[in-house]
Amino acid sequence: MERESRTDGGTYTLLVELHATTTLEVGALGVHEFDRGWYAYTGSALGTGGFARVDSGATRIADVTTTADVDAECAIHREIASAGGVAVPVAGFGASDCDCSAHLAYAGQRATLAHAVEAAHDGRR
């Protein structure tokens, strides 16, 4: 996987595996049940520090895909969530500052979700 310099900012997608169904309290969303499987969270790192903000979670993050110097988190998430029924948006999660329904998508299989993430970022590079 190709990665840009970590000093740049832009848009990122974290690929995270949840080993068991888990119930968590998520800010304004309240209590939410997350199914076992794979999640892709898309966000932006355009402020001070750029992509350094996503480097600290390596023990729980399976992969990080970045696109430098691009503010496209909404467009990238929409592509991931609409990739042929591969991923399902987690309503309301991570989209409090935009019009999107979510910035977190769920899929049961890593390979299909990872492919959707790569394709969405490749379209912005």
Buried (B, 14 or more C-beta within 10 A) or exposed (E): EEEBEBEBBBBBBBBBBBEEEEEEEBEEBEEBEBBEBBBBBBBBBBEEEBBEBBEEEEEEBEBBBBBBEBBBBBBBBBBBBBBEEBBBBBEBBBBEEEEBBBBBBBBEEBEBBBBBBBBBBEEBE
